[in-house]
Amino acid sequence: MSEVISLKSGKKLGGNNYKQNDEIANTKGEYIGMLPLTVAKELRELQDNLNIEEIQINQLIEEFEGHYKQYLYEIGTTLKKYNYIINSYNPETKQLLIGEDGHMWVVNDSDLNVK
């Protein structure tokens, strides 16, 4: 399971290394001007937050993909165990709906407004 990143701890993880960035900018960058310090600070913090959010999103995607693979495996295993063969089930375009009473249906994503 992925580690939760708070904004406080995330500053270390996703935050920019300003000293290193400044060195790169001075040696390889093209100077375009100067911002007021308050604006520069706000933009740097926004960049840090975006970096942190990108890390969190990537972790969630990775976790989702793992759970989805497990879900597909469990569906296949469970249906085989009970001798159900669903030729029409394609998880890319259809959903398997399971009622509280155990009845199952295969429904097109388009009928469920799933994108």
C-alpha positions in Angstrom: 0.0 0.0 0.0 1.3 3.4 -0.8 2.6 5.8 1.8 0.5 8.9 2.5 2.3 12.1 1.9 1.3 15.2 3.9 2.1 18.6 2.6 4.6 19.0 5.4 6.6 15.8 4.8 6.0 16.2 1.0 8.0 19.4 0.9 11.1 17.2 1.4 9.9 14.6 -1.1 8.4 16.7 -3.8 10.0 20.1 -3.0 12.4 21.6 -5.4 16.1 21.8 -4.5 16.3 25.5 -5.0 20.1 25.7 -4.6 20.6 23.1 -7.3 17.9 24.7 -9.6 19.6 28.1 -9.2 22.9 26.6 -10.2 21.4 25.0 -13.3 19.5 28.2 -14.2 22.7 30.2 -13.9 24.8 27.9 -16.0 22.3 26.6 -18.6 19.2 28.9 -18.4 18.1 31.8 -20.4 17.5 34.8 -18.1 14.1 36.4 -18.7 13.6 38.8 -15.8 12.8 39.2 -12.1 9.6 38.7 -10.2 8.7 40.4 -6.9 9.8 38.2 -4.1 6.3 37.5 -2.8 5.2 36.4 -6.3 8.3 34.3 -6.7 7.7 32.6 -3.4 4.1 31.8 -4.2 5.0 30.4 -7.6 7.8 28.2 -6.0 5.3 26.9 -3.4 2.8 26.2 -6.2 5.5 24.2 -8.1 6.3 22.3 -4.9 2.6 21.5 -4.4 2.2 20.3 -8.0 5.3 18.1 -7.6 3.8 16.6 -4.4 0.4 16.1 -6.1 2.0 14.4 -9.1 3.7 11.9 -6.7 0.5 11.2 -4.9 -1.4 10.7 -8.2 1.2 8.3 -9.5 1.0 6.4 -6.2 -2.8 6.2 -6.5 -2.6 5.0 -10.1 -0.1 2.3 -9.2 -2.3 1.2 -6.3 -5.4 1.2 -8.5 -3.7 -0.8 -11.2 -2.7 -3.4 -8.6 -6.2 -3.6 -7.2 -7.8 -3.8 -10.6 -5.5 -6.7 -11.7 -6.4 -8.5 -8.4 -10.1 -7.8 -9.1 -9.9 -9.3 -12.6 -8.1 -12.3 -11.3 -10.6 -12.9 -8.5 -13.5 -12.6 -11.0 -12.0 -15.2 -13.3 -11.1 -17.5 -10.5 -14.5 -17.2 -8.8 -16.5 -17.6 -11.9 -14.5 -20.7 -12.9 -15.0 -22.2 -9.4 -18.8 -22.0 -9.8 -18.7 -23.1 -13.5 -19.8 -19.7 -14.9 -18.4 -18.9 -18.3 -19.1 -15.4 -19.5 -18.0 -15.0 -23.1 -19.5 -11.5 -23.4 -17.5 -10.0 -20.5 -14.8 -7.7 -21.6 -13.6 -5.5 -18.7 -12.5 -2.8 -21.2 -16.1 -2.2 -22.3 -18.4 -3.9 -19.9 -19.0 -4.1 -16.1 -19.9 -7.1 -14.1 -22.7 -6.2 -11.7 -23.4 -8.4 -8.7 -26.6 -8.0 -6.8 -27.0 -8.3 -3.0 -28.8 -11.6 -3.6 -25.8 -13.0 -5.7 -27.3 -12.6 -9.2 -24.9 -11.4 -11.8 -25.2 -9.3 -15.0 -22.9 -8.1 -17.6 -23.7 -4.5 -18.7 -22.2 -2.3 -21.3 -20.2 0.7 -19.9 -22.3 3.0 -22.2 -25.5 1.8 -20.5 -24.0 2.8 -17.1 -22.6 6.1 -18.3 -19.1 4.9 -17.6 -16.3 6.5 -19.5 
